[in-house]
Each structure stands twice: as C-alpha cells, then as structure tokens.
Amino acid sequence: MAVSTPHILVVEDDYEIATLVAKFLRANDCRVSLAKDGREMDRLLEQGRIDLLVLDLNLPGEDGLNICKRLRVHGSPLPILMLTAKGEEIDRIVGLEMGADDYLPKPFNPRELLARVRAVLRRRTMEPLAADDAGGRAFMFHGWKLDAGLRDLFSPRGAKVVVTGAEFDLLRSFCERPGRVLSRDQLLDLTQGRFAGPYERSIDVLVSRLRQKIEDDPKSPQLIKTVRSGGYLFTPRVERA
C-alpha cells in the first residue's frame, strides 16, 4: 500500500506559530495548508482532501471547541489534533469530549507535534493492513458490525454510525480482546502507543463517547463494563466476518 504525502490543515491565528509549524511539517514530508479561523478552514475543506486537522483552541470568532463539535455533529470523521495554550486538564478533557483525537498543550516542541501527527495518521492508515493479516476484515458483536477495512461502524439496523479515529481504534481494541479486563494503561498502549504520555482521562472520555453510540442505555452500560480498580471489560461475543 503506497503512502501518499499527508495533507495537514493548520488552523491557527498566531502567524509566527502557524508559519513555524508549517515550515517544520513541510520539512518532514507533509503538505500543509493554513487557515486563521473557522471560515478559512471551511473554505479549504471544501477545496480538497485533508488528512488531519491541527486546530487551535483559542481562535477569533468561532473557537476550536465549537469548530470541533460542529464537524462531529455534521458527521466528519476527519482526525483532529487540538492545540491549547492553557495546558489544563479540563481543556484537554473538553476537547476530547467534543471529538478531538488528540491534544497538545502550548508551548510545544515541533518534534512532539510531528510525532503526534504521525501517530494519528498511522493509526488511521495502517489498521486495514492489520485487519488483513488477522484473517478477517470485520467484527460482529451484538448485532453491530465494525468494518476494519473501511474503518466504519454499522448499527444492528445497518445504519452507518460516525466514529472518530480514536473511537474506532478503542472499539477495535475491545473487539480483539472480548471478555478480558483491560486497564486504562493497556488501552492507552493499544490505541496511542508510546505517544500516549502519562496517565490521563482520555480513555474514560473515549469510552463514554462509545457508550453513547453503541449502548442501549449509556447510563447502564452492558457492552462496555467498568471494572472497579481494573479498567474496562468488553462483554459481548465477537465474531469475525
């Protein structure tokens, strides 16, 4: 499978930061477009393929959180890496709850940004190969279908349910290990690798988002059980298709 040059859209109103990020990413085999606000971002998204969005939290007009929420509400699965100046946990958690795939607090090292960009893109592009090697391209559970080749989720009624890249990776990790208690650290390793950093609430947020989409009653989950002092347990029987 040939790997094309990824097209990164950086939405950042600080000219110096935007140009620095663009220069570094371009020097590392990325195609980069820049937008200073949500309006410019929308125009560029309409013009062509974008592989990943680097989105600043604090923007003039519509802020990054609202932009992220708007994209997800309209069904966009575009990977989003959120930038936040504050670096406080609450900002990261809210960003993840809005549908961001990852976050990076300012100030940041451009090499760390590149590493996180590559990690998100790699999780998205390499999964279909792993599915072929595993001898099946889809997981069936409780009437649901998770297509590992297309990276799509279908409800028991056959409707396509939009999931972010991070949500897909987490659900696939559960499908590959049904009936096993998986700790948060294990799930971080499985979904984010060595770029996950120290313990954070990102797994809890992603589990909550998945429950909203696949559970009959998210407040009383039956498919993804919480194990006290343990982590999470995926309870349904899983079959390969």
GIHU-V789611 format. One record per pair of residues at least 12 apart in sequence whose ideal C-beta (glycine too) atoms are under 10 Angstrom apart, sorted by the first residue. I is the first residue (numbers start at 1). J is the second residue. If there is no record, write none. Layout:
i->I j->J
i->I j->J
This chain:
i->1 j->125
i->1 j->126
i->1 j->128
i->1 j->129
i->1 j->132
i->3 j->29
i->3 j->121
i->3 j->122
i->3 j->125
i->3 j->126
i->4 j->31
i->4 j->49
i->4 j->51
i->4 j->125
i->5 j->26
i->5 j->29
i->5 j->30
i->5 j->31
i->5 j->51
i->6 j->25
i->6 j->29
i->6 j->30
i->6 j->31
i->6 j->32
i->6 j->49
i->6 j->50
i->6 j->51
i->6 j->52
i->6 j->79
i->6 j->117
i->6 j->118
i->6 j->120
i->6 j->121
i->6 j->124
i->6 j->125
i->7 j->30
i->7 j->31
i->7 j->32
i->7 j->33
i->7 j->44
i->7 j->48
i->7 j->49
i->7 j->50
i->7 j->51
i->7 j->52
i->8 j->21
i->8 j->22
i->8 j->25
i->8 j->26
i->8 j->30
i->8 j->31
i->8 j->32
i->8 j->33
i->8 j->34
i->8 j->50
i->8 j->51
i->8 j->52
i->8 j->53
i->8 j->54
i->8 j->79
i->8 j->81
i->8 j->113
i->8 j->117
i->8 j->121
i->9 j->31
i->9 j->32
i->9 j->33
i->9 j->34
i->9 j->35
i->9 j->40
i->9 j->41
i->9 j->44
i->9 j->45
i->9 j->48
i->9 j->50
i->9 j->51
i->9 j->52
i->9 j->53
i->9 j->54
i->9 j->55
i->9 j->78
i->9 j->80
i->10 j->22
i->10 j->25
i->10 j->30
i->10 j->32
i->10 j->33
i->10 j->34
i->10 j->35
i->10 j->36
i->10 j->41
i->10 j->52
i->10 j->53
i->10 j->54
i->10 j->55
i->10 j->56
i->10 j->81
i->10 j->83
i->10 j->113
i->11 j->33
i->11 j->34
i->11 j->35
i->11 j->36
i->11 j->37
i->11 j->38
i->11 j->40
i->11 j->41
i->11 j->44
i->11 j->53
i->11 j->54
i->11 j->55
i->11 j->56
i->11 j->59
i->11 j->64
i->11 j->67
i->11 j->80
i->11 j->83
i->12 j->34
i->12 j->35
i->12 j->36
i->12 j->37
i->12 j->54
i->12 j->55
i->12 j->56
i->12 j->58
i->12 j->59
i->12 j->64
i->12 j->83
i->13 j->35
i->13 j->36
i->13 j->37
i->13 j->40
i->13 j->56
i->13 j->58
i->13 j->59
i->13 j->60
i->13 j->61
i->14 j->36
i->14 j->56
i->14 j->58
i->14 j->59
i->14 j->83
i->14 j->85
i->14 j->106
i->15 j->34
i->15 j->36
i->17 j->56
i->17 j->83
i->17 j->85
i->17 j->106
i->17 j->107
i->17 j->108
i->18 j->32
i->18 j->34
i->18 j->35
i->18 j->36
i->18 j->54
i->18 j->56
i->19 j->32
i->19 j->34
i->20 j->110
i->20 j->113
i->21 j->34
i->21 j->54
i->21 j->83
i->21 j->108
i->21 j->110
i->21 j->113
i->21 j->114
i->21 j->117
i->22 j->34
i->22 j->54
i->23 j->110
i->24 j->109
i->24 j->110
i->24 j->111
i->24 j->113
i->24 j->114
i->25 j->54
i->25 j->110
i->25 j->113
i->25 j->114
i->25 j->117
i->27 j->110
i->27 j->114
i->28 j->110
i->28 j->111
i->28 j->114
i->28 j->117
i->28 j->118
i->29 j->114
i->29 j->118
i->30 j->51
i->30 j->52
i->30 j->114
i->30 j->117
i->30 j->118
i->30 j->121
i->31 j->49
i->31 j->50
i->31 j->51
i->32 j->54
i->33 j->45
i->33 j->47
i->33 j->48
i->33 j->50
i->34 j->54
i->35 j->53
i->35 j->55
i->35 j->56
i->35 j->59
i->36 j->56
i->36 j->59
i->36 j->60
i->36 j->61
i->37 j->56
i->37 j->59
i->37 j->60
i->37 j->61
i->37 j->62
i->37 j->63
i->37 j->67
i->38 j->55
i->38 j->59
i->38 j->60
i->38 j->61
i->38 j->62
i->38 j->63
i->38 j->64
i->38 j->66
i->38 j->67
i->38 j->70
i->38 j->71
i->39 j->60
i->39 j->61
i->39 j->62
i->41 j->53
i->41 j->55
i->41 j->59
i->41 j->62
i->41 j->67
i->41 j->71
i->42 j->62
i->42 j->67
i->42 j->70
i->42 j->71
i->45 j->71
i->45 j->76
i->45 j->78
i->50 j->76
i->50 j->78
i->50 j->79
i->51 j->78
i->51 j->79
i->51 j->117
i->51 j->120
i->51 j->121
i->51 j->124
i->51 j->125
i->52 j->78
i->52 j->79
i->52 j->80
i->52 j->81
i->52 j->101
i->52 j->102
i->52 j->116
i->52 j->117
i->52 j->118
i->52 j->120
i->52 j->121
i->52 j->124
i->52 j->165
i->53 j->67
i->53 j->68
i->53 j->71
i->53 j->76
i->53 j->78
i->53 j->79
i->53 j->80
i->53 j->81
i->53 j->82
i->53 j->100
i->53 j->101
i->54 j->79
i->54 j->80
i->54 j->81
i->54 j->82
i->54 j->83
i->54 j->102
i->54 j->104
i->54 j->113
i->54 j->116
i->54 j->117
i->55 j->67
i->55 j->68
i->55 j->71
i->55 j->78
i->55 j->80
i->55 j->81
i->55 j->82
i->55 j->83
i->55 j->84
i->55 j->95
i->55 j->100
i->55 j->103
i->56 j->82
i->56 j->83
i->56 j->84
i->56 j->85
i->56 j->106
i->57 j->82
i->57 j->83
i->57 j->84
i->57 j->85
i->57 j->86
i->57 j->91
i->57 j->92
i->57 j->94
i->57 j->95
i->57 j->100
i->57 j->103
i->57 j->105
i->57 j->106
i->58 j->83
i->58 j->84
i->58 j->85
i->58 j->86
i->58 j->91
i->58 j->106
i->64 j->80
i->64 j->82
i->64 j->83
i->64 j->84
i->64 j->91
i->64 j->95
i->64 j->98
i->64 j->100
i->65 j->82
i->65 j->84
i->65 j->91
i->65 j->94
i->65 j->95
i->65 j->97
i->65 j->98
i->65 j->99
i->65 j->100
i->66 j->98
i->67 j->80
i->67 j->82
i->67 j->98
i->68 j->80
i->68 j->82
i->68 j->94
i->68 j->95
i->68 j->96
i->68 j->97
i->68 j->98
i->68 j->99
i->68 j->100
i->68 j->101
i->68 j->164
i->69 j->94
i->69 j->95
i->69 j->97
i->69 j->98
i->69 j->99
i->69 j->100
i->70 j->98
i->70 j->99
i->71 j->98
i->71 j->99
i->71 j->100
i->71 j->164
i->72 j->98
i->72 j->99
i->72 j->100
i->72 j->162
i->72 j->163
i->72 j->164
i->72 j->209
i->73 j->98
i->73 j->99
i->73 j->162
i->74 j->162
i->75 j->160
i->75 j->161
i->75 j->162
i->76 j->99
i->76 j->162
i->76 j->164
i->77 j->99
i->77 j->101
i->77 j->124
i->77 j->151
i->77 j->152
i->77 j->162
i->77 j->163
i->77 j->164
i->77 j->165
i->77 j->167
i->77 j->168
i->78 j->99
i->78 j->101
i->78 j->164
i->78 j->165
i->79 j->100
i->79 j->101
i->79 j->102
i->79 j->117
i->79 j->120
i->79 j->121
i->79 j->123
i->79 j->124
i->79 j->164
i->79 j->165
i->79 j->166
i->80 j->95
i->80 j->96
i->80 j->98
i->80 j->99
i->80 j->100
i->80 j->101
i->80 j->102
i->80 j->103
i->80 j->120
i->80 j->164
i->80 j->165
i->80 j->166
i->81 j->95
i->81 j->100
i->81 j->101
i->81 j->102
i->81 j->103
i->81 j->104
i->81 j->113
i->81 j->116
i->81 j->117
i->81 j->119
i->81 j->120
i->81 j->121
i->82 j->94
i->82 j->95
i->82 j->96
i->82 j->98
i->82 j->99
i->82 j->100
i->82 j->101
i->82 j->102
i->82 j->103
i->82 j->104
i->82 j->105
i->83 j->95
i->83 j->100
i->83 j->103
i->83 j->104
i->83 j->105
i->83 j->106
i->83 j->108
i->83 j->113
i->84 j->100
i->84 j->103
i->84 j->104
i->84 j->105
i->84 j->106
i->84 j->108
i->85 j->105
i->85 j->106
i->85 j->107
i->86 j->105
i->86 j->106
i->87 j->103
i->87 j->104
i->87 j->105
i->87 j->106
i->87 j->107
i->87 j->108
i->88 j->105
i->89 j->105
i->89 j->200
i->89 j->201
i->90 j->201
i->91 j->103
i->91 j->105
i->92 j->104
i->92 j->105
i->92 j->200
i->92 j->201
i->92 j->202
i->92 j->205
i->93 j->200
i->93 j->201
i->93 j->202
i->93 j->204
i->93 j->205
i->94 j->205
i->95 j->202
i->95 j->205
i->96 j->164
i->96 j->166
i->96 j->200
i->96 j->201
i->96 j->202
i->96 j->203
i->96 j->204
i->96 j->205
i->96 j->206
i->96 j->208
i->96 j->209
i->97 j->201
i->97 j->205
i->97 j->206
i->97 j->208
i->97 j->209
i->98 j->205
i->98 j->209
i->99 j->162
i->99 j->163
i->99 j->164
i->99 j->166
i->99 j->167
i->99 j->209
i->100 j->164
i->100 j->166
i->100 j->202
i->100 j->205
i->101 j->116
i->101 j->119
i->101 j->120
i->101 j->123
i->101 j->124
i->101 j->164
i->101 j->165
i->101 j->166
i->101 j->167
i->101 j->168
i->101 j->169
i->101 j->191
i->101 j->192
i->101 j->202
i->101 j->206
i->102 j->116
i->102 j->117
i->102 j->119
i->102 j->120
i->102 j->123
i->102 j->165
i->102 j->166
i->102 j->192
i->102 j->195
i->102 j->196
i->102 j->197
i->102 j->202
i->103 j->116
i->103 j->200
i->103 j->202
i->104 j->116
i->104 j->117
i->104 j->197
i->112 j->195
i->112 j->197
i->115 j->193
i->115 j->194
i->115 j->195
i->116 j->192
i->116 j->195
i->116 j->197
i->117 j->195
i->118 j->195
i->119 j->191
i->119 j->192
i->119 j->193
i->119 j->194
i->119 j->195
i->119 j->196
i->120 j->165
i->120 j->166
i->120 j->169
i->120 j->192
i->120 j->195
i->121 j->165
i->122 j->193
i->122 j->195
i->123 j->151
i->123 j->165
i->123 j->166
i->123 j->168
i->123 j->169
i->123 j->172
i->123 j->191
i->123 j->192
i->123 j->193
i->123 j->195
i->124 j->151
i->124 j->164
i->124 j->165
i->124 j->166
i->124 j->168
i->124 j->169
i->125 j->151
i->125 j->165
i->127 j->148
i->127 j->149
i->127 j->151
i->127 j->165
i->127 j->168
i->127 j->169
i->127 j->172
i->128 j->147
i->128 j->148
i->128 j->149
i->128 j->150
i->128 j->151
i->129 j->148
i->129 j->149
i->130 j->148
i->130 j->172
i->130 j->176
i->131 j->146
i->131 j->147
i->131 j->148
i->131 j->149
i->131 j->150
i->131 j->151
i->131 j->172
i->131 j->176
i->131 j->240
i->132 j->148
i->132 j->149
i->134 j->148
i->134 j->176
i->134 j->240
i->135 j->240
i->136 j->148
i->136 j->149
i->136 j->239
i->136 j->240
i->136 j->241
i->137 j->149
i->137 j->150
i->137 j->240
i->137 j->241
i->138 j->150
i->138 j->152
i->138 j->154
i->138 j->175
i->138 j->239
i->138 j->240
i->138 j->241
i->139 j->153
i->139 j->171
i->139 j->172
i->139 j->174
i->139 j->175
i->139 j->176
i->139 j->178
i->139 j->236
i->139 j->238
i->139 j->239
i->139 j->240
i->139 j->241
i->140 j->154
i->140 j->175
i->140 j->236
i->140 j->237
i->140 j->238
i->140 j->239
i->140 j->240
i->140 j->241
i->141 j->171
i->141 j->174
i->141 j->175
i->141 j->178
i->141 j->214
i->141 j->223
i->141 j->234
i->141 j->235
i->141 j->236
i->141 j->237
i->141 j->238
i->141 j->239
i->142 j->156
i->142 j->214
i->142 j->215
i->142 j->216
i->142 j->222
i->142 j->223
i->142 j->235
i->142 j->236
i->142 j->237
i->142 j->238
i->143 j->155
i->143 j->156
i->143 j->157
i->143 j->158
i->143 j->214
i->143 j->236
i->144 j->156
i->144 j->161
i->144 j->171
i->144 j->175
i->144 j->213
i->144 j->214
i->144 j->223
i->144 j->236
i->144 j->238
i->145 j->158
i->145 j->160
i->145 j->161
i->145 j->241
i->146 j->161
i->146 j->163
i->146 j->168
i->146 j->171
i->146 j->172
i->146 j->174
i->146 j->175
i->146 j->214
i->146 j->238
i->146 j->241
i->147 j->160
i->147 j->168
i->147 j->241
i->148 j->168
i->148 j->172
i->148 j->175
i->148 j->176
i->148 j->240
i->148 j->241
i->151 j->163
i->151 j->165
i->151 j->168
i->151 j->169
i->151 j->172
i->152 j->168
i->153 j->167
i->153 j->168
i->153 j->171
i->153 j->172
i->153 j->210
i->153 j->213
i->153 j->214
i->155 j->213
i->155 j->214
i->156 j->214
i->161 j->213
i->161 j->214
i->162 j->213
i->163 j->209
i->163 j->210
i->163 j->213
i->163 j->214
i->164 j->206
i->164 j->209
i->165 j->191
i->166 j->191
i->166 j->192
i->166 j->202
i->166 j->203
i->166 j->205
i->166 j->206
i->166 j->209
i->166 j->210
i->167 j->191
i->167 j->206
i->167 j->207
i->167 j->209
i->167 j->210
i->167 j->213
i->167 j->214
i->168 j->191
i->168 j->210
i->169 j->187
i->169 j->190
i->169 j->191
i->169 j->192
i->169 j->206
i->170 j->182
i->170 j->187
i->170 j->188
i->170 j->190
i->170 j->191
i->170 j->192
i->170 j->202
i->170 j->203
i->170 j->206
i->170 j->207
i->170 j->209
i->170 j->210
i->170 j->224
i->170 j->232
i->171 j->191
i->171 j->206
i->171 j->207
i->171 j->210
i->171 j->213
i->171 j->214
i->171 j->223
i->171 j->224
i->171 j->234
i->172 j->190
i->172 j->191
i->173 j->186
i->173 j->187
i->173 j->189
i->173 j->190
i->173 j->191
i->173 j->232
i->173 j->234
i->174 j->187
i->174 j->190
i->174 j->207
i->174 j->210
i->174 j->223
i->174 j->224
i->174 j->232
i->174 j->233
i->174 j->234
i->174 j->235
i->174 j->236
i->174 j->238
i->175 j->234
i->175 j->236
i->175 j->238
i->175 j->239
i->175 j->240
i->176 j->190
i->176 j->234
i->176 j->238
i->177 j->190
i->177 j->233
i->177 j->234
i->177 j->238
i->178 j->223
i->178 j->233
i->178 j->234
i->178 j->235
i->178 j->236
i->178 j->237
i->178 j->238
i->178 j->239
i->179 j->233
i->179 j->234
i->179 j->235
i->179 j->236
i->179 j->237
i->179 j->238
i->180 j->231
i->180 j->232
i->180 j->233
i->180 j->234
i->181 j->225
i->181 j->227
i->181 j->230
i->181 j->231
i->181 j->232
i->181 j->233
i->181 j->234
i->182 j->203
i->182 j->227
i->182 j->230
i->182 j->231
i->182 j->232
i->182 j->233
i->182 j->234
i->183 j->203
i->183 j->227
i->183 j->229
i->183 j->230
i->183 j->231
i->183 j->232
i->184 j->196
i->184 j->199
i->184 j->200
i->184 j->201
i->184 j->202
i->184 j->203
i->184 j->204
i->184 j->207
i->184 j->230
i->184 j->231
i->184 j->232
i->185 j->198
i->185 j->199
i->185 j->203
i->185 j->231
i->186 j->203
i->186 j->231
i->186 j->232
i->187 j->202
i->187 j->203
i->187 j->204
i->187 j->206
i->187 j->207
i->187 j->231
i->187 j->232
i->188 j->200
i->188 j->202
i->188 j->203
i->190 j->203
i->191 j->203
i->191 j->206
i->203 j->231
i->203 j->232
i->204 j->226
i->204 j->232
i->207 j->221
i->207 j->224
i->207 j->226
i->207 j->231
i->207 j->232
i->208 j->221
i->208 j->224
i->210 j->223
i->210 j->224
i->210 j->232
i->211 j->223
i->211 j->224
i->211 j->226
i->214 j->236
i->221 j->235
i->222 j->235
i->222 j->236
i->223 j->235
i->223 j->236
i->224 j->236
